[in-house]
């Protein structure tokens, strides 16, 4: 259940921040929130989780995606006996169509492929993955520098943030959402009309959600068998 | 010249006392000391204790990250007065203390997404000491995970990055339209460090922005 996301669509990067670093906000760059993951087994494949707006058509749904993401990450932390202090602070918008341009950035020849893939994960139907393959001639450590430059480009292409405080975090004093810096492209401007958003919501509720639910169920059953 | 606490966490020391900057998981690997004759004049030295990856000739910053001194003047926030002829600068010690505290917390964090490895921490503290030594305004910090830490300065459209890995340091500058410069400062084969640093140094003394840097070097 995956496929490339059309270029005209928006995707959102959830800003999830560990509360432990709240006192360090002055020193930490908000670029910290654009984390590119690479595993030891696939060090040249960089991934970043995103939310696909088509399947979270309202801002509230984007934020609820972020709240659930932070809660999920805290559950994982808890299972590993670690602090469960991650807090969703808001989201930054990226245009799916602008991301493949990373391949064409001069002086960033290591970037081989860029894909924005819709990929349901942990029951999140809006979940998408930014997947970037890099080639540093087998030099694993050099990937870190490439990550820096990719994060730089992602940050420059982002807009927002749309800040948010999850219900469970309402009591947090000095909520770290205040820390989120304005993105270089400025505030997010809703391009869709109210009618279009309503139609998108309807399409999600009537068409996409049931379809994704059935596909997800089939995959879970297959996995169980 | 005073020194960091032996076998302990890095510390900034002044004539009036010592300020610990946090316990590190790899405590004792690197320390640096600051001698502050007055409240507004500081000098610094780096000291590497014989432990960890930074020892035994395995790792040499040589003139690389240490020569990042050429970055002096890249930004000129209020409160800083940079001099090219003397080793003095206005304050900055608390800013760098906060930077090293942040690095220490990243190192000891329980959060796998934010934690940095001990070797990366050790190198990054040493680079921070070098930046402080040359009166570079304190950077913002971010990490990609355990294998690196990034020092970042932004001014207007231009960003400067120092990516610090386990035993390597890269510099990059970018703007909205392009990546202006990429250099591995610790790459001995290219030996571009001195040229790059000198170019930075001279340009920054004339112009705090990165608009006149050498062209980006495609890899």
Interface residues (C-beta under 8 A of the other chain):
Chain A: X18 X20 X21 X24 X26 X27 X28 X29 X31 X32 X35 X36 X37 X38 X77 X80 X82 X83 X86 X105 X106 X107 X108 X109 X110 X141 X142 X144 X145 X147 X148 X149 X151 X152 X153 X156 X184
Chain B: X98 X99 X101 X102 X105 X109 X110 X111 X112 X113 X114 X138 X140 X141 X142 X143 X144 X145 X147 X148 X150 X152 X159 X161 X163 X165 X166 X167 X168 X170 X172 X174 X176 X178 X179 X182 X184 X216 X217 X218 X219
